[in-house]
């Protein structure tokens, strides 16, 4: 139902006028990124809203049909009553006239041999009887037609409960769709709030991590600078006035917890300045 109002593509809407002209070069196949969940949910809600609107229009159309059928049934009943009254009146009138004609016929038959005028009147009465008979047949045909109309109206009236049941079913389905939409709205709001909280937490954690990285880098630079300075001073004191290379050039290194290094200072050497207490640092912060 959501695709009722869609239009055909432009190349078909122009009646095929561009079929003989030059065709544009084929476009490269682009992979569109997947839609976010909230966009998909909004599209689904829009489709469901269109379905609800279509159901409402169908419900209104069925209600209008029901009212029209009810009016037609009332009109048929009125016409049937009117035809019944007319038929009863015509039948009583015809019976009365037939009775009168019959009496005249009996009287004329008794007086038939008296005069020719009475014979002519008898022929006239017979013609009247034939006309009344044809009128009666016409009335019977009209009664049969009205009876058929009444039968059709009764059949349509029997379909009214089914239409009412279908309308009630549509109402229940619409109510279920509305409840589902409300539940989806609530779930979307809760997920959105949780996402906002998680995003704030991640941003704060990223900032804390960046601060810790900067402080650790500064602490490592200071430790390397101090270790390099201590190594140079220890080499100068150990080699002063002592030409023997086997002589211990770092007499105080073990006392201060420093690893003696011969030659250049290695940046990967474990300095004897003590371990870096990250937990204590975070506690001080």
C-alpha positions in Angstrom: 0.0 0.0 0.0 3.0 2.3 0.5 3.7 2.3 -3.3 0.3 3.5 -4.5 1.4 7.1 -5.0 4.7 6.3 -6.7 5.4 7.7 -10.2 7.0 5.9 -13.1 10.7 6.7 -14.0 11.2 9.8 -16.1 12.2 7.9 -19.2 8.8 6.1 -19.2 6.8 9.2 -18.1 7.9 11.1 -21.3 6.3 8.4 -23.5 9.5 6.9 -24.8 10.8 10.1 -26.5 14.4 9.5 -25.5 14.5 5.9 -26.9 15.9 7.1 -30.3 18.4 9.7 -28.9 21.9 9.1 -27.5 22.0 7.3 -24.2 24.1 8.7 -21.3 27.2 6.7 -20.4 26.6 4.1 -17.6 27.2 5.4 -14.2 29.7 3.6 -12.0 28.2 1.3 -9.4 28.3 3.2 -6.1 28.0 1.3 -2.8 25.9 3.4 -0.5 26.7 3.2 3.2 24.1 1.4 5.3 21.4 3.6 6.7 21.6 4.4 10.5 19.1 2.5 12.7 17.1 5.6 13.5 16.7 6.4 9.7 15.5 2.8 9.0 13.1 3.1 11.9 11.7 6.4 10.7 11.2 4.9 7.2 9.4 1.9 8.7 7.2 4.2 10.8 6.4 6.3 7.6 5.4 3.1 5.8 3.3 2.0 8.7 1.7 5.5 8.9 0.8 5.2 5.1 -0.7 1.8 5.8 -2.8 3.2 8.7 -4.0 6.1 6.4 -5.0 3.6 3.7 -6.8 1.5 6.3 -8.7 4.6 7.5 -9.7 5.5 4.0 -10.9 1.9 3.4 -12.8 2.1 6.7 -14.5 5.4 5.6 -15.3 3.9 2.2 -16.9 0.8 3.8 -18.9 3.0 6.2 -20.2 5.1 3.3 -21.1 1.9 1.4 -22.9 0.6 4.5 -25.0 3.8 4.7 -25.8 3.7 1.0 -26.9 0.1 1.2 -29.0 0.8 4.2 -30.7 3.7 2.3 -31.3 1.5 -0.7 -32.9 -1.2 1.5 -35.2 1.4 3.1 -36.1 2.7 -0.4 -36.8 -0.8 -1.6 -39.0 -1.6 1.4 -40.9 1.7 0.8 -41.4 0.8 -2.9 -42.4 -2.7 -2.0 -45.1 -1.4 0.5 -46.3 1.1 -2.1 -46.5 -1.6 -4.8 -48.3 -3.8 -2.4 -50.9 -1.1 -1.6 -51.3 -0.4 -5.3 -51.6 -4.1 -6.1 -54.2 -4.6 -3.4 -56.2 -1.6 -4.5 -55.9 -2.7 -8.2 -56.9 -6.2 -7.3 -59.9 -5.2 -5.3 -60.9 -2.8 -8.1 -60.4 -5.4 -10.7 -62.4 -8.0 -8.6 -65.2 -5.4 -8.2 -65.2 -4.6 -11.9 -65.0 -8.3 -12.8 -68.0 -8.9 -10.5 -69.9 -6.1 -12.1 -69.0 -7.3 -15.6 -70.0 -10.8 -14.7 -73.3 -9.6 -13.4 -73.8 -7.6 -16.6 -72.8 -10.6 -18.7 -75.4 -12.7 -16.9 -78.0 -10.1 -17.3 -77.1 -9.5 -20.9 -77.1 -13.2 -21.7 -80.6 -13.4 -20.3 -81.6 -10.5 -22.5 -79.5 -11.4 -25.5 -82.2 -12.6 -27.6 -84.2 -9.4 -27.0 -82.2 -6.8 -28.9 -79.1 -6.4 -30.9 -78.1 -3.4 -28.9 -77.6 -5.6 -25.9 -75.5 -7.9 -28.0 -73.2 -5.0 -29.0 -73.0 -4.0 -25.3 -72.0 -7.6 -24.5 -69.1 -7.4 -27.0 -68.0 -4.2 -25.5 -68.0 -5.7 -22.0 -66.0 -8.6 -23.3 -63.4 -6.2 -24.7 -63.3 -4.5 -21.3 -62.7 -7.9 -19.7 -59.8 -8.5 -22.0 -58.3 -5.1 -21.2 -58.6 -5.8 -17.5 -57.0 -9.2 -17.9 -54.0 -7.6 -19.7 -53.8 -5.0 -17.0 -53.8 -7.7 -14.4 -51.0 -9.5 -16.2 -49.0 -6.3 -16.3 -49.6 -5.8 -12.6 -48.5 -9.4 -12.0 -45.3 -8.8 -13.9 -44.6 -5.6 -11.9 -45.2 -7.6 -8.7 -42.7 -10.2 -9.8 -40.1 -7.6 -10.6 -40.7 -5.9 -7.2 -40.4 -9.3 -5.6 -37.0 -9.9 -7.3 -35.9 -6.5 -6.2 -36.9 -7.3 -2.6 -35.0 -10.6 -2.8 -31.8 -8.8 -3.9 -32.3 -6.1 -1.2 -32.7 -8.9 1.4 -29.5 -10.5 0.1 -27.6 -7.2 0.4 -29.0 -6.8 3.9 -27.6 -10.2 4.9 -24.2 -9.0 3.9 -24.3 -6.0 6.3 -23.2 -8.1 9.4 -20.2 -9.4 7.5 -19.3 -5.8 6.5 -19.6 -4.8 10.1 -17.4 -7.7 11.3 -14.8 -6.7 8.7 -14.9 -3.1 9.9 -14.4 -4.2 13.5 -11.5 -6.4 12.4 -9.9 -3.4 10.6 -10.4 -1.3 13.8 -8.6 -3.9 15.9 -5.7 -4.2 13.4 -5.4 -0.4 13.4 -5.3 -0.4 17.2 -2.6 -3.1 17.2 -0.5 -1.1 14.7 -0.8 2.0 16.8 0.3 0.1 19.9 3.3 -1.3 18.0 4.2 2.2 16.8 4.1 3.5 20.4 6.3 0.6 21.7 8.8 1.3 18.9 8.8 5.0 19.8 9.5 4.2 23.5 12.3 1.7 22.5 13.9 4.2 20.2 13.8 6.9 22.9 15.5 4.6 25.4 18.2 3.5 23.0 18.9 7.1 22.0 19.3 8.1 25.7 21.6 5.1 26.3 23.7 6.0 23.2 24.0 9.6 24.4 25.3 8.5 27.9 27.7 6.0 26.3 29.0 8.6 23.9 29.7 11.1 26.8 31.5 8.3 28.7 33.6 7.4 25.7 34.5 11.0 25.1 35.5 11.5 28.8 37.6 8.3 28.7 39.3 9.3 25.5 40.3 12.7 27.1 41.6 10.9 30.2 43.6 8.5 28.1 45.1 11.4 26.1 46.1 13.2 29.3 47.7 10.0 30.7 49.6 9.4 27.5 51.0 13.0 27.5 52.0 12.7 31.2 53.6 9.3 30.7 55.6 10.7 27.7 56.8 13.7 29.7 57.8 11.4 32.6 59.7 9.1 30.3 61.5 12.1 28.8 62.5 13.4 32.2 63.6 9.9 33.3 65.7 9.4 30.2 67.3 12.8 30.6 68.1 12.1 34.3 69.5 8.7 33.4 71.7 10.1 30.6 73.1 12.7 32.9 73.8 10.2 35.7 75.6 7.8 33.3 77.9 10.6 32.0 78.8 11.7 35.5 79.5 8.1 36.7 81.8 7.5 33.7 83.7 10.6 34.3 84.3 9.8 38.0 85.2 6.1 37.4 87.8 6.7 34.7 89.5 9.7 36.3 93.1 8.7 37.3 92.5 5.0 36.7 93.9 3.7 33.4 92.9 0.1 34.2 89.8 -0.8 32.1 89.0 -3.7 34.5 88.7 -1.4 37.4 85.1 -0.9 38.5 84.1 2.5 37.1 80.7 2.7 38.9 81.3 2.2 42.6 78.1 4.0 43.6 75.7 2.7 41.0 74.5 -0.2 43.0 74.0 1.9 46.0 71.5 4.2 44.2 69.8 1.3 42.4 71.2 2.2 38.9 72.4 -0.3 36.3 76.0 0.5 35.2 76.2 0.9 31.4 79.5 1.1 29.5 79.6 3.4 26.5 76.5 5.2 25.3 73.2 5.3 27.2 70.7 2.8 25.9 67.1 4.3 25.8 65.7 0.8 26.7 67.8 0.4 29.9 65.9 -0.1 33.1 66.8 2.9 35.2 67.2 2.6 38.9 64.9 5.5 39.7 62.1 3.2 40.9 59.0 1.8 39.0 56.4 4.3 37.7 53.4 4.0 40.0 50.5 4.5 37.7 47.9 3.6 40.3 49.4 6.1 42.8 49.6 8.7 40.1 45.9 8.3 39.3 45.1 8.3 43.0 46.9 11.7 43.4 45.0 13.0 40.4 
